[in-house]
Amino acid sequence: MADADAPPDNHGHRARLRERLLGRGGDALLDHELIEYLLALAIPRRDTKPLAKALLKEFGGIGGLLTADPDALSRVPGMGDTSAAAIKIAHAAALRLLRSEVAARPMLGNWQALTDYLHADMAHHAIERVRVLHLNTRNMLIRDEVVSEGSIDQAQVHVREVIRRAIDLGSAAIILVHNHPSGDPSPSRADIEITRAIIDAGKRLGIAVHDHIIVGTSGHVSLRSKGLI
């Protein structure tokens, strides 16, 4: 039964995991041990090692697991609301930390922090998601918004809606971002064309488009750095 109690018979093992974690940091634990210990905090009277290994196998690794939809998590035998919430709170905390690094400094001088954040948040999504980062005149982040969610291989982006929202927020510049669920961040012709259309529309109103970043599990691509815009 999901999240059900079982006799505690692994206290010594968990104590050793805790000792390694606190004494040597997270790198001292393997991926399945990190998830095992996290789940043990949510369902302490179960042996969570088999469940941790099953989850990592089901979602293709720790990145896919942390970003998995709660309903998908709950469908894995042995998972329930409590354990699914433990996975999602770990993901939320990691994103909060990465986002704070992005928001702390001007965006264009903080590119590594930005791409780390975007990869952690978007690389493993099973559907395509488009977001717009709105910046002020100092290139500081003022708003980070998802503007479209599509099928497994496409999302609809409307030029007028992107520019209208930038006007509403008083954005001086924007950065476009979307993910490729295939894992390959290589830009498509449609990616390039929509970016150029938004650039042209923004120019008329004094809104710059700094870049369009495409995120995949294998990395990311900047259309600006590739000379495509």
SERO-4910 file (N, C-alpha, C, O; in steps of 0.05 Angstrom, whole numbers):
BEGIN
 pado doro    nc1    nc2    nc3   cac1   cac2   cac3    cc1    cc2    cc3    oc1    oc2    oc3
  Met    A     17    -24      0      0      0      0     18     25      0     38     25     14
  Ala    A     10     45    -15     26     70    -17     29     83     10      9     86     24
  Asp    A     54     91     16     60    105     41     52     89     66     50    101     88
  Ala    A     48     63     64     40     47     87     64     42    105     87     43     97
  Asp    A     57     37    131     78     31    151     87      2    149     72    -15    141
  Ala    A    113     -2    156    124    -29    158    143    -28    181    153     -7    189
  Pro    A    149    -51    193    167    -52    216    194    -39    209    206    -46    188
  Pro    A    205    -22    226    231     -9    221    253    -30    225    257    -40    247
  Asp    A    268    -35    204    289    -55    206    315    -45    193    333    -61    187
  Asn    A    316    -19    187    339     -9    172    350     17    185    362     33    171
  His    A    347     19    211    357     43    225    387     47    222    397     69    219
  Gly    A    401     25    224    430     26    222    439     36    194    457     52    192
  His    A    426     26    173    432     35    146    427     65    143    443     79    131
  Arg    A    404     74    152    398    102    149    416    120    166    423    142    157
  Ala    A    425    110    188    444    125    205    470    128    190    483    150    192
  Arg    A    478    108    176    503    110    160    500    130    137    518    145    131
  Leu    A    477    129    124    472    149    103    472    177    114    484    195    102
  Arg    A    460    181    137    459    207    149    487    217    157    494    240    153
  Glu    A    503    198    167    530    205    175    546    214    151    561    234    152
  Arg    A    544    199    129    558    207    104    548    234     93    564    250     85
  Leu    A    522    238     94    510    263     83    520    287    100    529    307     88
  Leu    A    518    285    126    525    308    143    555    312    145    564    334    147
  Gly    A    570    290    143    599    292    147    613    299    121    634    313    122
  Arg    A    603    290     98    618    293     73    602    307     51    613    313     30
  Gly    A    577    313     56    560    328     37    546    309     18    550    285     19
  Gly    A    529    321      1    512    306    -17    527    289    -37    517    268    -45
  Asp    A    551    297    -44    567    282    -64    575    255    -53    583    237    -68
  Ala    A    573    251    -26    581    225    -15    560    204    -19    565    180    -14
  Leu    A    536    212    -28    514    193    -33    509    189    -63    511    209    -78
  Leu    A    503    165    -71    495    159    -98    467    170   -102    453    177    -83
  Asp    A    458    172   -127    432    183   -133    410    168   -118    392    180   -107
  His    A    411    141   -119    390    126   -107    391    129    -76    370    126    -63
  Glu    A    414    134    -65    416    138    -36    404    165    -28    391    167     -7
  Leu    A    408    186    -45    395    211    -39    365    209    -39    352    218    -20
  Ile    A    354    196    -59    325    192    -61    315    174    -38    294    179    -27
  Glu    A    330    153    -33    323    135    -11    320    150     15    301    146     30
  Tyr    A    340    167     21    339    181     47    317    202     47    303    206     68
  Leu    A    313    215     25    291    235     23    264    221     28    247    231     43
  Leu    A    259    198     15    234    183     19    232    173     48    210    171     58
  Ala    A    254    166     60    254    156     87    243    177    107    232    171    127
  Leu    A    248    203    100    238    224    117    208    227    115    194    235    134
  Ala    A    197    219     92    168    221     88    154    196     97    132    198    108
  Ile    A    166    173     93    154    147    101    175    131    117    186    112    107
  Pro    A    179    140    142    202    130    157    201    100    164    222     89    171
  Arg    A    178     88    164    176     60    173    177     40    149    168     17    152
  Arg    A    187     49    126    190     31    103    219     30     94    234     50     98
  Asp    A    227      8     82    252      6     69    249     20     42    235     10     24
  Thr    A    261     43     38    255     60     15    276     56     -8    274     69    -29
  Lys    A    296     39     -3    316     35    -24    304     23    -50    309     34    -72
  Pro    A    288      2    -49    276     -9    -73    259     12    -88    259     13   -112
  Leu    A    244     28    -73    227     48    -85    244     70    -98    237     79   -120
  Ala    A    265     78    -85    283     98    -97    294     88   -124    295    103   -143
  Lys    A    303     64   -124    315     53   -149    293     50   -171    299     55   -194
  Ala    A    269     43   -163    247     40   -183    240     67   -194    235     69   -218
  Leu    A    240     88   -178    233    115   -187    255    125   -207    248    136   -228
  Leu    A    280    121   -200    301    130   -218    300    116   -245    305    128   -266
  Lys    A    294     90   -244    291     75   -269    267     84   -285    269     87   -310
  Glu    A    245     89   -272    220     97   -285    223    124   -299    213    128   -322
  Phe    A    237    143   -286    239    170   -297    266    177   -309    271    200   -316
  Gly    A    283    157   -312    308    161   -327    330    176   -312    348    187   -325
  Gly    A    329    177   -286    349    190   -271    338    211   -252    314    215   -251
  Ile    A    356    224   -237    347    242   -216    334    267   -228    315    278   -216
  Gly    A    343    277   -251    331    301   -263    303    296   -271    285    311   -265
  Gly    A    298    274   -285    271    267   -294    253    261   -270    229    267   -271
  Leu    A    264    250   -249    248    244   -225    238    269   -211    215    272   -205
  Leu    A    257    288   -207    250    312   -192    230    329   -207    213    343   -195
  Thr    A    231    329   -234    213    345   -250    187    330   -258    170    342   -272
  Ala    A    185    306   -250    161    290   -258    135    302   -247    135    314   -225
  Asp    A    114    298   -262     88    307   -253     79    291   -228     83    267   -227
  Pro    A     66    304   -209     57    290   -185     40    266   -190     42    246   -177
  Asp    A     22    268   -211      5    245   -217     22    222   -228     16    199   -221
  Ala    A     42    228   -243     60    207   -253     75    194   -230     78    169   -230
  Leu    A     84    209   -211     97    198   -188     79    180   -172     87    158   -164
  Ser    A     54    188   -169     36    173   -152     27    147   -165     17    129   -152
  Arg    A     32    144   -192     25    119   -206     46     98   -202     41     75   -208
  Val    A     69    105   -192     90     85   -187     82     69   -162     77     81   -141
  Pro    A     81     42   -164     74     26   -140     92     33   -116    116     34   -118
  Gly    A     78     37    -94     92     44    -69     92     74    -63     99     82    -41
  Met    A     85     90    -83     84    119    -79     56    128    -72     36    117    -80
  Gly    A     55    148    -55     30    161    -48     34    191    -46     54    201    -55
  Asp    A     14    205    -36     15    234    -35     39    244    -19     52    264    -26
  Thr    A     44    231      4     65    241     21     92    238      8    108    257      9
  Ser    A     98    215     -4    124    211    -16    126    228    -42    148    238    -48
  Ala    A    104    231    -57    105    249    -81    111    277    -73    126    292    -86
  Ala    A     99    286    -51    104    313    -41    133    317    -33    144    338    -36
  Ala    A    145    296    -22    173    298    -14    191    303    -38    209    319    -38
  Ile    A    185    289    -60    200    293    -85    197    321    -95    216    334   -103
  Lys    A    172    331    -95    166    357   -107    177    379    -89    185    400   -100
  Ile    A    178    376    -63    189    397    -46    219    399    -50    231    421    -48
  Ala    A    232    376    -55    261    377    -60    266    392    -86    285    408    -88
  His    A    250    387   -106    253    401   -132    248    431   -129    263    447   -139
  Ala    A    227    438   -114    220    466   -110    242    481    -95    248    503   -102
  Ala    A    254    468    -75    276    480    -60    300    485    -78    313    506    -77
  Ala    A    307    465    -95    329    468   -113    325    491   -133    343    507   -138
  Leu    A    301    492   -144    294    514   -162    295    541   -149    304    561   -160
  Arg    A    285    543   -124    285    568   -109    314    578   -105    319    602   -108
  Leu    A    332    559    -99    360    567    -96    372    577   -122    385    598   -123
  Leu    A    367    562   -144    378    570   -170    366    596   -179    380    613   -191
  Arg    A    340    600   -175    327    624   -183    338    649   -168    340    670   -180
  Ser    A    344    645   -143    355    668   -127    381    677   -138    387    701   -137
  Glu    A    397    659   -149    422    666   -162    417    682   -187    432    701   -194
  Val    A    396    675   -202    389    689   -227    380    717   -221    388    736   -235
  Ala    A    363    720   -201    351    746   -195    370    765   -182    364    789   -180
  Ala    A    393    756   -172    410    773   -155    427    792   -172    436    813   -161
  Arg    A    432    786   -197    450    803   -213    438    807   -241    420    793   -250
  Pro    A    449    827   -256    440    831   -283    442    805   -300    462    791   -298
  Met    A    422    800   -315    420    774   -329    443    769   -348    454    746   -348
  Leu    A    451    788   -363    471    783   -384    499    778   -372    516    767   -386
  Gly    A    503    786   -347    529    780   -334    527    756   -316    545    751   -300
  Asn    A    505    741   -318    500    719   -299    490    695   -315    472    681   -306
  Trp    A    502    691   -339    491    672   -358    492    643   -348    474    628   -353
  Gln    A    514    635   -334    516    608   -325    494    601   -304    482    580   -305
  Ala    A    489    620   -286    467    616   -267    440    614   -281    424    598   -273
  Leu    A    436    630   -302    411    628   -316    408    601   -330    386    589   -327
  Thr    A    428    592   -344    425    566   -358    423    543   -339    409    523   -344
  Asp    A    436    545   -316    433    524   -295    404    522   -286    393    501   -283
  Tyr    A    393    546   -281    365    547   -271    346    536   -292    328    520   -286
  Leu    A    349    545   -317    331    536   -338    333    506   -343    313    493   -348
  His    A    357    496   -342    361    467   -347    347    451   -325    334    431   -330
  Ala    A    351    460   -300    339    445   -277    308    446   -279    295    427   -271
  Asp    A    297    468   -289    268    471   -289    255    459   -313    232    450   -312
  Met    A    269    459   -337    255    453   -362    265    429   -377    251    418   -394
  Ala    A    290    421   -372    302    401   -390    287    374   -391    288    361   -412
  His    A    274    367   -370    262    340   -369    232    340   -372    219    319   -369
  His    A    220    363   -379    191    364   -383    183    347   -407    197    347   -428
  Ala    A    161    333   -405    152    315   -426    137    330   -448    133    319   -469
  Ile    A    129    355   -442    115    371   -463    131    397   -467    147    405   -450
  Glu    A    127    409   -490    142    433   -496    129    457   -481    104    460   -481
  Arg    A    146    473   -469    137    495   -453    153    520   -462    177    518   -464
  Val    A    139    542   -466    152    567   -474    149    587   -452    127    591   -441
  Arg    A    171    600   -445    170    621   -424    184    646   -434    201    645   -452
  Val    A    177    668   -422    190    693   -428    201    706   -403    187    708   -383
  Leu    A    226    713   -403    239    727   -381    239    757   -388    250    765   -408
  His    A    226    772   -371    223    801   -375    245    816   -358    248    810   -335
  Leu    A    259    834   -371    281    848   -358    276    878   -358    262    889   -376
  Asn    A    287    892   -338    285    921   -338    309    934   -352    324    919   -366
  Thr    A    312    959   -350    334    973   -364    362    965   -354    381    970   -369
  Arg    A    363    954   -331    389    944   -320    393    915   -325    412    903   -315
  Asn    A    375    903   -341    376    874   -348    372    857   -323    382    834   -322
  Met    A    358    867   -303    350    851   -280    323    838   -286    306    850   -299
  Leu    A    319    814   -276    295    799   -281    272    812   -265    274    816   -241
  Ile    A    250    819   -279    226    829   -266    203    810   -267    185    811   -250
  Arg    A    203    792   -286    182    772   -287    191    748   -304    204    751   -324
  Asp    A    183    724   -295    189    699   -309    163    685   -313    151    675   -294
  Glu    A    153    684   -338    126    674   -343    126    652   -364    139    653   -384
  Val    A    110    631   -359    104    611   -379     82    622   -396     61    630   -386
  Val    A     86    623   -422     66    635   -440     52    614   -457     31    620   -469
  Ser    A     62    590   -458     50    569   -475     59    542   -467     82    538   -460
  Glu    A     41    523   -468     47    495   -464     35    480   -488     11    483   -494
  Gly    A     51    464   -501     41    451   -525     40    420   -522     39    409   -500
  Ser    A     39    408   -545     40    379   -546     68    369   -540     85    385   -532
  Ile    A     73    344   -545    100    333   -539    121    345   -558    145    343   -552
  Asp    A    113    358   -580    133    367   -599    128    396   -609    143    405   -626
  Gln    A    108    410   -599    104    437   -608     88    453   -588     72    442   -572
  Ala    A     92    479   -588     77    498   -572     70    522   -589     85    530   -607
  Gln    A     47    534   -583     38    557   -599     47    583   -585     42    587   -561
  Val    A     61    600   -599     70    626   -589     59    647   -607     63    646   -631
  His    A     46    667   -596     34    689   -611     50    714   -607     53    724   -584
  Val    A     61    725   -629     78    748   -627     65    772   -613     77    784   -595
  Arg    A     40    777   -620     27    801   -608     23    797   -578     26    817   -563
  Glu    A     18    773   -569     14    769   -540     40    772   -525     40    783   -503
  Val    A     62    763   -537     88    766   -523     95    796   -521    103    805   -499
  Ile    A     92    811   -542     98    839   -542     79    855   -524     87    873   -509
  Arg    A     53    848   -525     34    862   -509     40    858   -479     38    877   -463
  Arg    A     48    834   -472     55    829   -443     80    845   -435     81    855   -413
  Ala    A     99    847   -453    123    863   -447    116    892   -443    127    905   -425
  Ile    A     97    902   -459     89    930   -455     75    933   -428     80    953   -414
  Asp    A     57    915   -422     43    916   -396     62    917   -372     56    930   -353
  Leu    A     84    902   -374    103    900   -352    124    922   -353    139    924   -334
  Gly    A    124    937   -374    145    957   -377    173    945   -382    193    956   -373
  Ser    A    173    923   -396    199    909   -400    216    924   -420    206    933   -441
  Ala    A    241    927   -414    260    939   -433    271    918   -452    279    924   -475
  Ala    A    271    893   -443    282    871   -460    269    845   -450    259    843   -428
  Ile    A    271    825   -468    261    798   -460    281    777   -470    297    782   -488
  Ile    A    279    754   -457    294    730   -466    273    708   -470    258    702   -451
  Leu    A    272    697   -493    254    674   -498    267    648   -491    291    645   -494
  Val    A    251    630   -480    262    604   -472    241    582   -479    218    587   -474
  His    A    250    560   -489    232    537   -490    249    511   -490    273    511   -494
  Asn    A    235    489   -484    249    463   -482    241    446   -506    220    449   -518
  His    A    259    427   -512    253    406   -532    251    380   -517    271    369   -508
  Pro    A    227    368   -515    224    343   -501    240    320   -512    245    300   -499
  Ser    A    248    323   -538    265    302   -550    292    300   -537    306    280   -539
  Gly    A    300    321   -523    326    322   -510    347    337   -527    367    346   -516
  Asp    A    342    340   -553    361    353   -571    353    383   -572    332    389   -582
  Pro    A    371    401   -563    364    430   -563    368    444   -590    366    468   -591
  Ser    A    375    429   -611    380    442   -636    356    457   -646    334    446   -645
  Pro    A    359    482   -655    335    498   -663    323    489   -689    338    481   -707
  Ser    A    297    490   -691    283    484   -716    280    510   -732    285    532   -722
  Arg    A    272    507   -757    266    530   -773    244    547   -760    245    572   -761
  Ala    A    224    534   -749    202    548   -736    212    564   -712    203    586   -707
  Asp    A    231    553   -697    242    567   -674    255    593   -683    252    614   -670
  Ile    A    270    591   -704    285    615   -714    265    636   -725    268    660   -721
  Glu    A    245    626   -740    226    645   -752    210    660   -731    205    684   -734
  Ile    A    200    646   -711    184    659   -691    201    679   -675    191    701   -667
  Thr    A    226    672   -670    244    691   -656    248    716   -672    247    738   -661
  Arg    A    253    713   -698    257    737   -715    232    754   -716    234    779   -717
  Ala    A    209    741   -717    184    757   -717    180    773   -692    171    796   -693
  Ile    A    187    761   -669    184    776   -644    205    798   -642    199    820   -632
  Ile    A    229    793   -652    250    814   -653    240    838   -669    242    861   -660
  Asp    A    229    833   -693    219    854   -710    197    870   -697    196    895   -698
  Ala    A    178    856   -684    156    869   -670    166    886   -647    156    908   -642
  Gly    A    185    875   -632    196    889   -609    211    915   -616    209    935   -602
  Lys    A    225    914   -639    241    937   -647    224    962   -650    233    984   -643
  Arg    A    200    959   -661    182    981   -666    174    995   -640    166   1018   -640
  Leu    A    176    981   -618    167    991   -593    189    994   -572    185   1000   -549
  Gly    A    214    991   -582    237    995   -564    241    972   -544    253    976   -523
  Ile    A    231    948   -551    235    925   -534    255    906   -547    250    896   -569
  Ala    A    277    902   -534    298    885   -545    293    855   -539    283    849   -518
  Val    A    301    838   -557    301    809   -552    330    801   -550    344    799   -571
  His    A    339    796   -526    368    790   -522    375    763   -534    397    759   -545
  Asp    A    357    743   -531    364    716   -540    340    699   -539    319    706   -529
  His    A    343    675   -551    324    654   -549    340    629   -542    357    620   -557
  Ile    A    335    618   -518    349    595   -508    332    570   -510    309    570   -501
  Ile    A    343    550   -522    329    524   -525    342    504   -506    367    501   -507
  Val    A    326    491   -490    337    473   -469    329    444   -475    306    439   -483
  Gly    A    348    426   -473    343    397   -475    359    382   -455    376    394   -442
  Thr    A    354    357   -452    369    341   -432    399    340   -439    415    336   -421
  Ser    A    406    344   -464    434    342   -472    448    369   -470    472    371   -476
  Gly    A    434    390   -462    446    416   -460    428    438   -469    403    435   -469
  His    A    439    461   -478    423    483   -487    436    496   -511    460    493   -515
  Val    A    420    511   -526    430    526   -549    420    555   -547    396    559   -542
  Ser    A    438    574   -551    431    602   -553    430    610   -582    450    607   -596
  Leu    A    407    619   -592    405    627   -620    423    651   -625    434    654   -647
  Arg    A    427    669   -605    445    691   -609    474    682   -612    488    692   -630
  Ser    A    483    664   -595    510    655   -597    516    639   -623    538    638   -632
  Lys    A    494    627   -634    497    612   -659    496    630   -683    499    621   -706
  Gly    A    491    656   -679    489    675   -701    463    672   -717    462    680   -741
  Leu    A    442    661   -705    417    656   -719    397    679   -717    377    680   -731
  Ile    A    403    697   -699    386    721   -696    404    746   -693    394    768   -690
***
